[in-house]
């Protein structure tokens, strides 16, 4: 009969515990079209806040215009909320009604 050390018993106990850690949920930041926010301002926001290159930003801005909305980024919840806050703050500081929303990614 062998006697396990305390450390071996702890390791065995920990290895038998079934822990499932799910990855953090991801969220889309969705930008919505309006009739007052200039196209160039939207592109600038996409470049400065969302780190898209100029061409991608122009493509997304065009999609927002045509489809009334478009996903502009996918982030963890806290970062998505921060991006939305920064977007709204910058938009309002420039007297534009640009709106963004949050959708859970699938």
Protein Blocks (a to p, Z undefined) as FASTA:
>chain_A
ZZddfklmmmmmmmmpccdddddddddddddddfkbcfklmmmmmmmmnopafklmmmmm
mmmmmnopacfbdcdfklmmmmmmmmmmmmmmnopabdcdddddZZ
